[in-house]
Amino acid sequence: MRKRYLGLLFFGLVGIGLFSYNYWSYSCGRCNSESLLTLGLPAKILLGINFLALVALVLVKLWAKDRRLLSACSCGQSLHGAWQFCPRCGQARPMKV
């Protein structure tokens, strides 16, 4: 629960920072109302990098989840890498696909 609030606080502060910078940029005449709504090349590159990082994060999370499922019995007991049967319930270890 605490991580959720820290994430919301972080994104809120980032949003406030972006709004403040854009307001300052607009007030100083560095941009106009049209340029505030367009993405330049650096912004497109950053969005692309963030998208790739998000895809990589999702893939790593799915891979870690699959590894946890293969190393745990259906009863919840963690299984050592060399164990073929669960010491708690005696069920055979799930086979890797």
N, C-alpha and C positions, 0 to 999 in steps of 0.2 A: 504494500500500500504506500509505503514511504517513497519508493522509486517512482510511482506514478505522480506523486506531488512534485518530486524533484524534476521529472520530465516536463510536467506542465509549467513549472516555474522557469525552466530553461527555455522552452519554446516561447513562453510569454515574454521573457527578457529579449530574446532574439527578435521577436516581432516588434517590440517597442523600439529596439535599436534600429531595425530596418525602417520603421515608420519615421523615426526621428531623422535618420540620414536622408531619406527621400524628401521629407518636409524641408529640411535645411537646404538640400540641393535645389528644390523647386523655388524656395524663397530667395536664394542667391542668384537665380537666373541661370544656373548651370544646366537645367533641363526644363522642358515644358510639359504640359499635361499629356501630350501624345507620347513623349519619350518615357514617361513613367510607366506606361502600359506595354512597352515593347521590351523584348529581351535581346540584349546584345550578344556578341560572340562569347565573351567571358562568362556570361550568365548561362548560356546554353552549354558550355563546356562543364561548368560546375554542376548543373543539373544532370548532365550525362554521367559525370563521375559519381554523384550521389545515387543515381539510379543503379549503376553498376555495383556500388558498395552495398546497396539494399539487397540486390539479387544475391550477392556473395554471402551476406549475412543470413538470408533465408536458407540458402543451400547448406551453409555450415550448421545452422540450427537443425535442419532436417536430418543431416548426416549424423549429428550428435544424438538426436532422438532415436534414430535407427540403431545406433551402436548401443545405447542404453537398453533398448528393447531386446536386443540380442544377448546382452549380458545380464538379464534379469529373468527370473522365472515368473510364471503367471501368479504365483502366490506372493510375489514381491521380494523374494530373497535374491540378493545379488550373487551372481555366479562368478567364480574365479575362471580365468581363461582356460585352464586345463580340465576343469570339471565337466563331466558328461551328464551328470544327474544332479538334481537339486538335493542338498542335504536336509532340507526341511520337509518336502513333500514327496521326494523320490521321482518326480517327473523328469523325463529326458530333456536335455537342453535343446532349444529350438535350433534347427539347422539354418546355416547362413545361405542366403539366396545368391 
